[in-house]
Amino acid sequence: MTSTPPLPPELTVLAETFRLLGDPTRLRILLFCLEAPRSVGDIAASLDLSQSLVSHHLRLLRGARLVRGNRQAKQIFYELADKHVSDMLVDMTHHVGEESAED
């Protein structure tokens, strides 16, 4: 019986990132932050979520380097970490839309 070789660390990180993106609430947060930086309160109110739930998801997204926070006075405004993240979200949204149109 042969054993499966270990995964390269990059592949493990990529798989974990996609697992995080598999949560609909996290996707809603990312898409909401696509247009402009948002505070936890703005995200919670607009998406009808509790602030503690939003904070939890943002902590996970920040850990995966998908969002970053910028402190302004007493609030932290969250935005997508970089152009790679925003491009991926836009591209996947278009991809899903194209699939739906073909069916």
C-alpha positions in Angstrom: 0.0 0.0 0.0 1.4 3.4 -1.0 0.9 6.5 1.0 -0.2 9.7 -0.4 2.7 12.3 -0.5 2.2 15.3 1.7 0.6 18.4 0.1 2.8 21.4 -0.5 2.2 24.1 2.1 0.9 26.5 -0.6 -1.8 24.0 -1.6 -2.9 23.5 2.0 -3.3 27.3 2.4 -5.1 27.6 -0.9 -7.5 24.8 0.1 -8.2 26.5 3.5 -8.8 29.9 1.7 -11.4 28.3 -0.6 -13.0 26.5 2.4 -13.4 30.0 4.0 -14.9 31.3 0.8 -17.4 28.4 0.8 -19.4 30.1 3.6 -22.3 32.2 2.2 -22.1 34.8 5.1 -18.4 35.4 4.4 -19.1 35.8 0.7 -21.8 38.3 1.5 -19.4 40.3 3.6 -16.7 40.2 1.0 -19.1 41.3 -1.8 -20.5 44.1 0.4 -16.9 45.3 1.0 -16.1 45.2 -2.7 -17.5 48.7 -3.3 -16.0 50.5 -0.4 -14.5 50.1 3.1 -17.2 49.3 5.7 -17.3 49.3 9.4 -18.5 46.3 11.4 -21.7 48.2 12.2 -22.4 49.0 8.6 -21.9 45.4 7.6 -24.1 44.1 10.4 -26.9 46.5 9.7 -26.8 46.1 5.9 -26.6 42.3 5.9 -29.0 41.9 8.9 -26.3 40.1 11.0 -25.2 40.6 14.6 -22.0 42.6 15.1 -20.4 39.7 17.0 -21.1 37.4 14.0 -19.6 39.9 11.6 -16.6 40.4 13.8 -16.1 36.6 13.9 -16.2 36.3 10.2 -14.0 39.3 9.6 -11.4 37.8 12.0 -11.3 34.7 9.9 -11.1 36.6 6.6 -8.4 38.8 8.0 -6.4 35.7 9.0 -6.7 34.4 5.5 -5.5 37.9 4.2 -8.7 38.4 2.3 -9.6 41.6 4.1 -7.7 44.3 5.9 -8.8 46.8 8.5 -8.0 50.5 8.7 -8.6 52.3 12.0 -10.3 55.7 11.7 -10.9 57.2 15.1 -12.8 54.6 17.1 -13.9 52.5 14.2 -12.2 50.0 12.0 -13.2 50.0 8.3 -12.7 46.7 6.4 -11.9 46.5 2.8 -10.7 43.7 0.5 -7.0 43.0 1.0 -5.9 43.7 -2.6 -6.8 43.7 -6.2 -6.3 39.9 -6.5 -9.2 39.3 -4.0 -11.5 41.8 -5.7 -10.7 40.5 -9.2 -11.3 36.9 -8.0 -14.7 37.8 -6.6 -15.8 39.8 -9.7 -14.6 37.0 -12.0 -16.3 34.3 -10.1 -19.5 36.3 -9.9 -19.4 36.7 -13.7 -18.6 33.0 -14.1 -21.6 31.9 -12.1 -23.8 34.4 -14.0 -22.6 32.9 -17.3 -23.3 29.4 -16.2 -26.8 30.4 -15.1 -27.4 32.0 -18.5 -26.4 28.9 -20.4 -28.8 26.6 -18.6 
